[in-house]
Structures are given as structure tokens and as C-alpha cells.
């Protein structure tokens, strides 16, 4: 257990955040006011990736690089966070021993409603077996993305692989997007922000099919190593299952983030609604 993790007790300082709607239009129109309001929301929805990034800020401030290297995470988005509205992240210790700590995070909007919850863990015990890179082959992205459908996703059991050359400009752009201020994400050889992992997980869906509107529902996974600025990242993946719930059509992805074609960074289970009821 890292020294930082060993001293975490009680509640961490509350973290406040707000997202500004980007000037550039989004391919996923659920993040824009027009379609979102037509579907009964108050306005454009802040992406789950951004909300997750907010939850990691106090966790990384408390646990440090150790959590980025070998921590676990689980996040679920229950209600929307809207652009321009205040949100607050509260984090408390759910369990702590000499060898492990578990933190619970909650994202609350200005009306006091819980919009998202997350659980992050860090242990010094032996980790589970690491997935093999060879079990997650890299595949080219489609030249022309087909419109999403259950039949298409059933036929794409192995997904095309989105890539990101994480140079300093790409890292800085993401940090600005999620209003991240922690210093360990800046400078030569800086750590990659873990929110980028879920951003690439989203691309594993959106770069393989044309889909709008759609909603990122939940993610969970394990850090297997730390990605750094200068790495070339690949999100390799498979469609694990498709299911329907309350009229929504869901897809669950089994993903492995790989750096420089050889080094495993994170194992991720990623769930999204690709067809909303009434859309």
C-alpha cells in the first residue's frame, strides 16, 4: 500500500465542477440542447467521460500515482448533469485496511440530486491475472461506418481499434475539457488522465458505427499500468453482449487499453444505450 493510501480516512474535500458546452457541434446530439430537450431533458447532457473525470480528481489527489498504476474503478451515471450547471463531487472512505482502501464518490447537481456514483479501490495484494494482449487483436476501423443496429453489432464481435497518439497537445486538450488542475498530468513524461481511457472506450463504439443519440451508462475496470504522455494508445475490444431494458437497447463492450502495441494499461467493461426508447 502506498503511503498516501494508508493515511486516507473519513471524507475527502469536496470537489466542485462545471462543464461549458463546446463551441464545436457534437456527433452525438444528446450533448446538444435541441435534441436533448426534444427527448425530455432540460438541455444538452455533459458526457459521462467528463463526469467520471471529475470523480477521479479527489481520488488521485488522495491516492496518488499508485491508483493510476494498479487501482480499480466502477462508475455509473443515473441522472444527467447539464452544461453550465454546478456539480459537486463528494468522496468518502468505504473501507480501509493496512493493505487496501476503497473510496466511494458521489456526483450531486445544484438541486441536490445524485447524478452519478463511483467506487475506486487500491490494494497492495497480489493482482488478478492480467489479460493477454494477444486475446484482443487490433483491427482496422471501418472505412465507412454503418448505421448502428443490433444486427450490425452482433456481426462486429471484434471491433475496429481506435488509436490516440497521446502527445502533449492531445493531453492538454483533454485536461482543459474536463477542467483538470492536478500537476501530475503535466510536463514531460506526465501521467495520462484516466478519463481518457473512457473517452477511447466511447470511440470503440462510435468509430465503428454511426450512432446518435446514445448514452454512456456505466464502466468498470482495473488499471494494469500507467499510460504516459508520449504513448500511442489503442483501445482493443469485443462486443460482449447486447440486451434490452425498459425499451432501451444496450451494448456491453469488453475492452483492453494497450500502449505502444505491447503494454497493457487498463481492462474495461463499458456499457452504453445505443438506441434510446422513443428516439
PEJOHU-V706226 format. One record per residue. PSI is psi in whole degrees, -180 to 180 (NA if undefined). OMEGA is omega as a letter, one per 20 degrees, with the letter a starting at -180 (* if undefined). D_LAST is the distance of its C-alpha to the last C-alpha in whole Angstrom. Layout:
psi->{PSI/PSI}
omega->{OMEGA/OMEGA}
d_last->{D_LAST/D_LAST}
This chain:
psi->{136/154/-37/-44/-34/-24/2/120/154/-147/145/162/139/143/126/143/160/140/137/135/131/151/-34/141/151/141/-37/103/-5/-17/8/149/-42/-60/-41/-44/-36/-25/7/3/164/-20/-168/141/133/132/145/-33/-43/-44/-43/-43/-39/-42/-27/-20/-56/-28/-47/-35/-33/-44/-19/-164/-23/-40/-37/-27/-37/16/169/160/150/128/141/139/113/-36/158/148/133/147/138/-7/147/146/152/138/121/138/133/160/119/-36/147/132/-177/-20/-3/153/142/129/139/132/148/131/123/137/-178/-17/2/9/139/121/-26/153/151/151/128/140/157/128/148/3/171/130/158/167/139/133/147/134/-38/-20/-6/80/144/133/149/147/152/143/-44/120/128/155/141/143/163/-41/-42/-46/-35/-32/-14/58/-35/125/153/151/108/144/156/120/105/75/178/-43/-41/-41/-45/-39/-42/-43/-40/-38/-37/9/42/134/-6/137/-23/-11/4/145/174/130/19/157/146/143/132/-21/-28/-30/-44/-26/-44/-33/-41/-40/-26/-27/-55/-18/-5/-27/157/120/125/132/156/160/127/122/-47/159/150/155/-167/133/133/-4/170/123/148/158/131/-15/150/117/140/132/98/145/171/154/117/-47/159/139/163/141/122/37/-7/147/124/151/137/125/140/112/151/121/127/137/131/34/-2/-30/123/135/-43/142/128/135/124/126/135/152/114/-16/113/142/126/-1/NA}
omega->{r/r/r/a/a/a/a/r/r/a/r/r/r/a/a/a/r/r/r/a/a/r/a/r/r/r/r/a/r/r/r/a/a/a/a/r/r/r/r/r/a/a/a/a/r/a/r/r/r/r/r/r/r/a/a/a/r/r/r/r/a/a/r/a/a/r/r/a/a/a/r/a/r/a/r/a/a/r/a/r/a/r/r/a/a/r/r/r/r/a/r/r/r/r/r/r/r/a/a/r/r/a/r/r/r/r/a/r/a/r/r/a/r/a/a/r/r/r/r/a/r/a/r/r/r/a/r/a/r/r/r/r/a/r/r/a/r/a/r/r/r/r/r/r/r/r/a/r/r/a/r/a/r/a/a/a/r/a/r/a/r/a/r/r/a/r/a/r/a/r/a/r/r/r/r/a/a/r/a/a/a/a/a/r/a/r/a/r/a/r/r/r/a/r/r/a/a/r/r/r/r/a/r/r/a/r/r/r/r/a/r/i/r/a/r/a/a/r/r/a/a/r/a/a/a/r/a/r/a/r/r/a/r/r/a/a/a/r/a/r/r/a/r/r/r/r/r/r/a/r/r/a/r/a/r/r/a/r/r/r/a/a/a/a/a/r/a/r/a/a/r/r/a/r/a/r/r/a/*}
d_last->{48/48/50/47/45/48/48/45/45/43/41/40/40/36/34/33/30/28/25/25/22/23/25/23/19/17/15/13/11/11/14/15/15/13/10/10/12/10/8/11/13/16/16/15/16/19/18/19/22/24/24/25/28/29/30/32/34/36/36/38/40/41/41/42/42/42/39/37/40/39/37/34/31/28/25/22/20/19/18/17/20/20/21/25/25/28/27/30/31/33/35/38/40/39/41/44/47/50/48/44/42/38/36/33/31/29/27/27/26/28/27/28/25/25/22/23/26/28/31/34/37/40/43/46/46/46/42/41/41/39/37/38/37/38/36/33/34/32/31/30/26/25/26/23/20/18/14/13/13/15/18/18/18/21/23/23/25/27/25/26/28/27/30/31/35/35/38/38/36/33/34/35/32/30/32/32/28/28/31/33/37/39/42/42/39/41/44/45/44/41/39/35/33/31/28/28/28/24/24/25/23/20/21/22/18/17/21/20/17/15/11/9/8/10/12/16/17/20/23/27/30/33/35/38/39/39/37/39/39/40/38/36/33/31/28/29/27/26/23/24/21/18/17/14/15/13/10/9/11/14/16/20/22/26/27/31/31/35/37/39/38/40/40/37/36/33/31/28/25/22/18/15/11/10/7/5/6/4/0}
